[in-house]
Amino acid sequence: MRILLVDDEEAILRSLGEVLKDLGYEVATALDGDEALKQVAALPVDLVISDVKMPRMDGIALLSRLQAQAPDLPVILITGHGDEETAISALQEGARDYLRKPIRVKALLAAIKRVQDQQQLERLLVEERDKLVHASRLASLGTLAAGLAHEINNPATFVKGDLQLLEKSWTIIRQVLEDLPPGQVKNPQGLAFVMQEVPGLISGMQQGMERIIRLVREMSLLSRSEKQDTQRTVVDLGQCIEEALQMERHVLPPRTQVQKVQDTIQLQTRADAQQITQVLMNLLSNAAHALERMPDPTIVVRTRREADWNTIEVEDNGAGIPEEAKPRIFDPFFTTKDVGRGTGLGLSICRGIVQDHGGQIGFESHEGKGTRFWVRLPALA
Amino acid sequence: MDGAVLIVDDEEEILATLRRCMVLEGLPVETCNDPQEALAKMRQAIYPVMLTDIMMPGMSGIDLLREVRARQPLCNVIMMTAYTSMDKVVECLSAGAVDYLVKPFDDLDTVVARIREAVARVERWRQTIAPV
């Protein structure tokens, strides 16, 4: 903590300064208000202790200027013997505290400590407020996602439907065009181009629509609904793993080895089986992506019971997660995949699902070595 | 029109897509924007199949379903639902809907197949109840 001492008497600056330096504080000094203001502008100062009685600019005036220049900077004023009025108006003006001359070291230290404690509290408050803002942003993101998903669904439906109708219509048109005697065609090159390109145009649009629809579906899962509770049953986690492996088999790089290390106890939990399987599919899909072009791709899926928890781990010996990506890995829309390959929603949805079930999700990863994701779910009593 | 498929949805474009689809397949079709209009039509003609959205402003698809079950019990009602209102589907099936389709439709051919199934089912019922 750096304390700025302001007093027109050098002797006081020196003696107070020595005391504070001995106690471990950093000390800056100023002989008058102007110098004090310059110091505050130049250095990071955490606390100003200033005499009130100074020529030209007194302590109260300095306080005023400081409040304009650095409103969060706490100021303790030192008032003269018998200067009660000044002391009270100092507090009214916004001084954090006052000390009376002659200054007793204990009183000085107590005053400084009070300021430190208050600053600590303020920091905690700001932290908590930021957390709340972040949480409420996520919540409104969820609501936005749900609303958006709902709105996009209808145009997505008719565009997809119309594309299928277009495809069927093209079949009819193509037949007519093919049956045209060549002499009747004024622009044979144009026609040849159209005959060649149209099917690709239509299928391209259909694929684009599928991606949009998949995104919309993922977005609507991002917003949690309390109604999910009604689909919860007693679920055998081993079965979820089997299903997830089945569904993701085709995206694993060739020659990937999959090892399963399973607890002998059947692991059961109360959950929405489809959601848990979805989480596992997502983790396997991420592992598959990390193993692309790796020489000896291996995925290990472990399950075990740890006290009141069922733990599932999905580990790969792939590229690992880069350091700078680690803090953002669960953020919605954050992805390390190339454009068009991943929506970036997977892990944020996984975390949402796991948290909804009262569980935890986390990971450990080393670049060049591999990544291990773990999911803990409350075990059935 | 007797014997037509009646499609009810508050989204005009979806009605248009489905209408074109029915025409391509040679199935007689009528469409309307809201349930009240649908009920008015049902007073004038017999519809073997009705396709209706679940979520609509005003009268919902479920309420429409219940009205139709009361007035034309032989009408096969198929519900259309978005992914987000899947939870209402069970309620509809209990209330007498014969089938449901999720929007966006995976494949219009499936939609057509389900409608044809429903038309055939109604024919079978008619044969059983009032053989000519």
Interface residues (C-beta under 8 A of the other chain):
Chain A: A146 A149 H150 N153 N154 P155 A156 T157 F158 K160 G161 D162 Q164 L165 K168 S169 M209 I213 R217 S220 K227 T230
Chain B: E11 E13 I14 A16 T17 L18 R20 C21 L24 A82 Y83 T84 D87 K103 P104 F105 D107 L108 D109
